[in-house]
Amino acid sequence: MATHSFKDQRVWITGASSGIGEALAQAFAIQGARVLLSARRESELERVRQSLPHPERHAVVPLDLTDPDQITAAAERVQREFGGVDILVNNGGISQRSRVADTELAVDRRVMELNYFGAIAMAKAVLPQMLAQGGGRMVVISSLVGELPTPMRSAYCASKHALHGWFDALRAEEHDQGLRVTMVMPGFVRTNVSINAITADGGKHGIMDPHQDAAMAPEVCAARIIRAVQQDREQVIIGGREVVGIYLKRWFPALYRKVIRRIKTT
């Protein structure tokens, strides 16, 4: 299978201040890419930039994914200062831990605003430039819950399901214009996603999921994502034993629904 080089490619990563995003920044930089780092915390982004090989080649582009005006301004800056972007990695987002019956509607809206509308706003911001240059790639960091509805994560599941529908449609529309989309479905990765998850009233969950704590390192996940992009994969599933759920739901959906009702979630 053919692989692609990332040398001198302009790679824009959201959620780049920690976890999978930070690991991807390192992986792309090692491969010779110029990395543009985005998240809300500028000081953390600068820390990541300084840790990359040849930090002077990379840039910090702070933004809030829930603010469309900031996204537009950031895309204009990237176009002006770097000539555009070759690869957009939509990684920024937040998870949720609460029962539907207890969850305020504002929490559902907050999760969708960041995970879904933030990602599609980024895609829309760079799409014209990608098409004008003859193509590009969008890497979407979804989750296994993008296909596996799971208790205590209703808004998070919904946001990831929505990403699959939107980006699958975009892929079909613009394939002949050179746009490629890689949908990434990680399972448990050792990040702070469960700690940073929000609860029924919007407060911070603050608890490390034991499955998360024992999961693969973000660097391992990033290496597999990089490989999938190099191989021009349209979708990649990354995880441990939890990925069995994908195949259980596809081939034995009634059994999956029975199992998921009884599974212990936090």
Order of alpha helices (4+ residues) and beta strands (2+ residues): beta-alpha-beta-alpha-beta-alpha-beta-alpha-alpha-beta-alpha-beta-alpha-alpha-alpha-beta-alpha-alpha
